[in-house]
Every structure is written in C-alpha cells, then in structure tokens.
C-alpha cells in the first residue's frame, strides 16, 4: 500500500511498511530503484544513522543486549573489513553478540539498518556501488570541498540528514527516506515539528526530484501534510496537540536534571525535591504541573539520569523563589530553563 501525491514538478510517494513487515524495500521502492538504475539516474538514500546497524534481537526470547555502563543497546560497527559490537555512548567493545545471553540460542536478527548495512544490501540486491557521506567527511572546509567534488560523478549516495547541507554538486533524481520514523518515536514535545520541517525543507530544496518515504505510521498527520506540502495546516494541527498537553507556546518549562551512580540515592533525592516543590506550589495556591521522568538514556557512563519537569504559563517568579528557598543549585541539580527539548 502506498499513497502518491503528484505535484506539477514532482511526485511524493508514502509507502506503508506495515503491509510488508518482512521487507526492507516495498514493491514501489524496489521497482523505482531498478528503473532509475537502468536509466542511469541518480538516487539518494537517506537513513537514520551512520555506521552499520543498531541492536541485535533474539527471535526466540526477545532479548536485546545492552551496554553494562549505559542503558542503550549495543550497536554493530564496521571498521574497515572487520565488524565490532560497541556501545554508541561509552565506546566499550563487546565480544560475540550473536549468541543470546539470556536463552543461549543463536537465532539473532539485526533491527535498525544504518548506512554501511544499507550499502551492503544495495550491493547484494541490486549490484550497485554506493558512496557514503559521513560527518567526518564534512567537518572542515577542505573536507567539504573534497566531498562535493567526489560526489559530483556518483550515481548512488547514502547519507544521514547532513546531506542537504553540503550537496552542492549532487542533484538526485530520486530520494528515498529509508526509515523515516525515528523522530516520531522519541518522547518529546517538538519532535513531530522537527521531522516535518526536515522533510519539508528537503523536498523544497530539490524541486526536480521525486521522493519515496517509507514509514510504519502512514496515518500520522506529519505525513498527511507533507504529501500536501501544507505548512500552514501542519502548524494548526501541531498547535492543537501542544495546547492539549500544555506544551510551549502554551506553557513555560523548566527541567531539573540529576545523576547519581547509586540508583536508590537518585530516587531519594528526586522524590525529596519533588515533595518540597509540591509543598511550595500548594502554599502559593497555583496550578503548576510537575512530574518525574527518567532521561531518554537512563544510564550513561555508570550514572543514572532523572529529570523533574515543571510546566506553567508563567513559571519564572515561582521558580526564582524555589531556587533560593530550596537551594536547588547547591544540591547539584542542573537547571535547564526553557529547553528546546525534554531529552
């Protein structure tokens, strides 16, 4: 199943991956790739992250191996011709992750597909050699110029979202967003806005290109309005959502961050401060929303990370008072005032 939006100058196809959950490329994507290859057209593949693939999953028990230092799945990397399994945060290298450490079976599959894995799949399936653009290729002016020169005569490019910033000499005929849903799954108030604007600006930048967006959430309003390229209606829908859950611009937010190597000490300190803040709120008789939540990556470098989130329409007078009375800074809490995100 797919939905096609055909404008005067381009086509945007939205592909429902749930219709074919076992396939990496849906039928429309597969046919399009073969057609563009045979006609010597240029294709750009946009994937979520660099390197090879994300976590392994045991098909028998569902176990996902995670780093001992960080609460994040171990990722697979390709170092020249060798594969290594490493934590993306602390960089600790792990031995064989192809044997499940829970049930000891070897029925292991890879989950998310990243740049190097996609390059391997394209080579095996379509016999095409693709060129990967990485952050290290564009971290200086000389490297940017070199990369722009290199991609000028390439037919197939694989990149993350950095491509549009440095793609001066490569105009794709077809752009495929391989796994478009990463932003949608992040628990934050502005991720749908970021995802929509990324797609919108990308599509606007390449007016002669055609687009395929592969997604598991074809009904999401981000994709509904991206097919129409309707920025105004997207903002109306987005503001409805933010108003419903009291997110900016309908409130102000303060995030108090704290980390500790001992999980019980972390909980005690967070709970105590939350109770003290709630006491002040009741005393002032104001309707401030306050709650605790773990950070997106709960454990990093052996330390556990937790947040207290405070939301209100005019929070500064209350919070200035709270900082002084509760000595929040002296208790080693990091204060994130009006943050751009809650991660």
N, C-alpha and C positions, 0 to 999 in steps of 0.2 A: 504494500500500500504506500502511495505517496501522493502529495499534494503539489501541484505545479502552479506557480504564479508567473505569468508571462507578461512582461512589460514590453514596451516598444523597442528597448535596446538590449534586453537580457531576459534570461529565464532563471527562476529560483525554484528549485525542487526541494521539498521537505520529505525525507524518507523515514518511514516508521520502522525502526529496527525490531520492535516487538513482534512484527509479523514474521520475522525470520531471526529469532534469537540466537541461532547457532551459526549465523553467517557474519563475517566481518564486512562484506560488501553486499548490499542488497542488489536485486536484479538490475534496477535502473542504474545504480552506480557501476556495476560490473560492465554493462553494455556501453555506458558512456566512456569508461576508461578504454575499452577496446576500440571504440570508434575514434577517439581522439588520438590514440597511439597510431592507428593505421593512417590517419590523415596528417601525421606529424605536427599535431597541435600541442601546445604547452599546457601541462597540468601542474597545479599546486595542491599539495596535500597538507592540510592544517590539522595537527594533532595537539593533545593537551600538554605534553611534557617531553623534554629531551630524554636521552638515554634509551633503554631497551624496553622494559615492561615493568609494571608495578607488581604487587604481591602475588605469590602463588596461593592457590586454594586447593585443599584436599577435597576431591569429589565424593569421597566416602563419608567423611565426618564434618566437613565444612571448616576445618581448622585453617587459620591464616597465621603463618609465622610472623612474629613481631620482634622488634629490637628489644633487648633486655634493658637498655638505657633510656629508650624513648618509646612512647606508646604509639608506634607507627609501623605499618607493615614493611618488611624487608623488601627492597626493590632489586631488580636484576639490571646489571650494567654490563656494557661491552667495552672492554679495554683492549684495543687493537683486535686481535683474533680470539681473546680469551673472555669468558664470562665470569663475573663475580657477583656475589649477593651482598648487598651493603645497605646500611641504614641511610636514608637520604638526609638525615639531620646530623647525627654524630659521626657518620662515615665509618662506623665499625663494620668490619668484613666478617661474614658468616660462612661457615662451611656448607656442605650439601643441604639444600632446602628441598630437594626432590624426594625426600623421604619424610612423611608426616611424623612430627614429633609427638603427636597425640595418639594416633592409631597405628603408626608404623607401616602404613601402606604407601605405595608409590603412585597412586592414581592422582597425580598433581597436574593442575592446569594453570596457565597464566591468566591473570584478569585483564587489567587495562593494557592497551597496546600503545607504546611510545615510538619515538622517531626511528630508532635503529631496528626495532622489531617490524615496524611498518615497511622499512626499506627491504628487509629480508623477505617479507611476504610478497611485496611487489615484484621482487626478483624471481621468486619461485612461481608465482601465479601468472605473471604477465611477461616475464623475461625482460624487464626493463631495469635499467640502472638509474637510480635517483641520487640527487645531491642533497645533503642535509645541511641546513643552516642552523648554527648553534650560537648561544650567547657569546662564546669565546671567539667567534668569527667576527663579531661586530663591537668589541669592547674598546676599540681605538679607531681613530680616523683612518689610519693606514689600512687596518684590517677591513674596515667598511668598504673602502675603495677597492681593495683586493677582492672581496666577496662580490661586490657589484660587477666587477669585471669577469669573475669566474662564472657567475650565473647567467651571463648575457647569452651564451650559446647552449645553455642546458634546456632539456625538454621537460624534465620532471624534477620538481623541487619538493622536499619535505621540510616543514618548519613548524615552530610554535607560533604564538601570536606576535612574535617580534618581527615577522616577515614584512608587514605593511610599512614599517618604519624605514626599511633600508632596501626596498625592492625597485630601485630606480630603473634598472636595466632589464627587468623581467616582468612582462605583462602576460599573465596567464589567460589561456582561452577557457579553461575550466578550473574552478576552485572547489575542492571537496573538503568540507569540515568533517573529519573522520569520526571523532567522538565529541559531539557538540555540547554535551550535557554537564560537563564538570562544574561549571559555575552554578548551575541550578541546584545542585545537591549540597552546596555549602550553606551552613546555617547562619546567615547574616541578612541584614535588612536591605542592603543595596546590591546584592549580587545579581538580581534579575536586571536591574538597570545597567550594570557593567556588561553583562552578557549581551543585552540588546544593543547597546551602543557599540560594542566591539563588532558585532555582525553588521550593524547598520553602516558604520564608517568604512568597514571593509568593502561592503557591496557598493557603496557610493564611490569609493576610490577607484574601482575598476569597472567603469561603465560598459566596457565591451566584453566582459567576461560573463560566463554562465556559472551558476552555483548549485551545488548539492550539499544539503545539510542533513547529516544522519543523526537521528535522535530517538531516544526511548520515551519521550514525552511530547508527542506530536500535538496534543491538545493545549499545551501551555500558551498563555497569552503572549509571551515573548515571541514565539514562532508565528502566531496568528498575525501579529502586527509587523513582523519582519517580512513576511510574504507580501504584505501590502506596502511595505516601506513607509509606514504611517507613524511618524514620531509623535505627533500630537495625541493620537488616540492611545498610544502606549503610555504616555505620561499621565493621561486621565486615569487609566486603569491602575498604573503604579501608585498614584497618589491615593486612590481608593483603598488599596491594600495597606499602605502606610498609615492612613488615618484609622483604619480598623484596628490596627495593632499598636497605635500610638508611637510610631517611629517618626524621626525627622522627615519633613519640617514641622510636624505637629507636636513635637516634644524636643527637649534637650536631653542629652545623655552624658553620664559620667560613668567610666568603668574603673573600678578599683582592682588592681591585679596583685596577686600574691603567689609566691612559690616557696616550696619547702621540700627538703629531702625526706622528711617523715610525714606520711600521709595523715596520720591521726593529728599531728600538730597543726597541719594545714587546715583540717576541718574545724578544729577547736578555735583557731584564731579567726577564721572566716565567719563562723557561727556567732562568735562573741561580738565582732564588729557589726554584723548584720543586726543583731539584737539591740545594740547600742544605737544604731541608726534608726531602727524602727521606733525605739523609745522617743528619740528626738522628733520624729515625724508625728507621732501621736500627741506629743506635748505641744507642737506647733499647730496641730489640727489641720494638716494639709494632706492632700491625696496623692502622695508620691508612690510610684511603682518601684519596688525593689526586690531583687531576687539573686540567688547564687547560681552559677553555672560553671562547669569545667571549661577550660580553653579548648579550642578545636584539637590541638595536640596536647593531651592531658599531661604527658610526661616527656620532658626533654632534658637530656644530659643528667639523668637520675633524679631530677627535681619535678615534683608535681605542681601543676599550674591551675589556679582557680580565679574566677572573677566574681565580683559583686557589681551588678548593673543597676543603675539608678536612672529612672526616666521621669521627667516632669516638664511642663511647658515653660517654667521659669525657675530653673534649678539653682542658679548661681548664689542668690542670697542665702538660701538654706545650706548649700554645700560649703560656702565660705565659713559659716558658723560651725558646721560639723568638723571641718578640718582643724579648727582651733580647739574646740571642746573635747574632741576625741583623740587629738594628737595623731591623726592618721599618717602623716609623713614620718613621724618618729617611730611608728610601728612597722616600718619597712614596706608599706603598701605603695605601689606605683599608681599614680593618678593619671588617667587618660581622659582629658577634658574635651568634650565634643568630638569624639573619634570619628574617623571616616568609615570605620568598620568595627565589628564586635569580636573579631578574630584575634 
